Amino acid sequence: MRTLERAYVALGSNLGNREGHLAHGRLRLSTLPRTHLVAASSIEETAPLGNVVQGPYLNQMVLLVTALEPLELLHQCHTIEVESGRERRERWGPRTLDLDIVRFGERVIDTPELTVPHPELPHRDFWQREIVELDALAPTAHG
């Protein structure tokens, strides 16, 4: 059996039923194989990043304990995004649901497909707040 690791996954939505898309993302993440959703942060509205004109985002982060490998989790996240109608048209563009692996245990990953810790973590105060909130909610979640 693989070791369980803590994975922090950020959820964001700024198209359609934003709350509904976040709820779908949380539900589907909680049903992934060999994965348990330990805690979910508060939902926060933020201004969009980048230079594309678009509406504000709802953001949230969840803490998973998982035996999935990072790329397995990434592929599951992409499947969940597509289920919510996500279309990858432009970088930093609007989206129904965006799922980003922000941290995965203590791993450092730098591949064309996945970079962990997420390179934007130092620049997103809301992600940093959400991680602190999750760690306070689940300080002893093993992984």
LINRABEL-V129657 format. One record per pair of residues at least 12 apart in sequence whose ideal C-beta (glycine too) atoms are under 6 Angstrom apart, sorted by the first residue. I is the first residue (numbers start at 1). J is the second residue. D is the distance in Angstrom with one decimal. If there is no record, write none. Layout:
I|J|D / I|J|D
This chain:
2|67|4.2 / 4|65|5.0 / 4|67|5.6 / 4|143|4.6 / 5|105|3.6 / 5|143|4.6 / 6|65|6.0 / 6|105|5.9 / 6|143|3.8 / 7|64|4.5 / 7|66|5.4 / 7|104|4.9 / 8|61|5.8 / 8|63|5.9 / 8|102|4.4 / 8|103|4.4 / 8|131|5.9 / 9|62|5.3 / 9|99|5.8 / 9|101|5.7 / 10|61|4.9 / 10|100|4.5 / 10|102|5.2 / 10|127|5.9 / 11|25|4.6 / 11|60|4.8 / 11|99|5.9 / 12|57|4.9 / 12|59|4.9 / 12|98|4.3 / 13|58|5.4 / 13|97|5.3 / 14|54|5.9 / 14|55|5.0 / 14|57|4.4 / 14|94|5.3 / 15|94|5.1 / 15|96|4.7 / 16|96|5.5 / 18|58|4.3 / 21|84|5.0 / 21|96|5.2 / 21|97|4.4 / 22|58|5.9 / 22|60|5.5 / 24|84|5.6 / 25|80|5.8 / 25|97|5.4 / 26|40|5.9 / 28|80|4.5 / 29|62|5.9 / 32|76|5.4 / 34|67|3.9 / 34|68|5.9 / 35|64|5.4 / 35|66|4.1 / 36|65|4.9 / 37|62|5.7 / 37|64|5.8 / 38|63|4.6 / 38|65|5.5 / 38|138|4.6 / 38|141|4.5 / 39|63|4.7 / 39|134|5.1 / 39|137|4.1 / 39|138|4.4 / 40|62|4.8 / 41|60|5.5 / 41|61|4.6 / 41|130|4.0 / 41|133|4.6 / 41|134|5.5 / 43|58|5.5 / 43|60|4.8 / 44|59|5.2 / 44|126|5.4 / 45|58|5.7 / 46|59|5.5 / 46|126|5.4 / 50|92|2.9 / 52|92|5.3 / 52|93|5.1 / 54|94|4.2 / 59|126|5.5 / 61|130|3.7 / 63|134|4.3 / 63|138|5.6 / 65|141|5.6 / 65|143|4.4 / 70|104|4.9 / 70|109|5.8 / 70|114|5.9 / 74|114|5.3 / 77|99|3.9 / 81|97|5.2 / 81|99|5.7 / 84|96|4.7 / 84|97|3.8 / 100|118|5.7 / 101|116|5.8 / 102|118|4.5 / 102|121|5.8 / 102|127|5.9 / 103|117|5.2 / 104|116|4.8
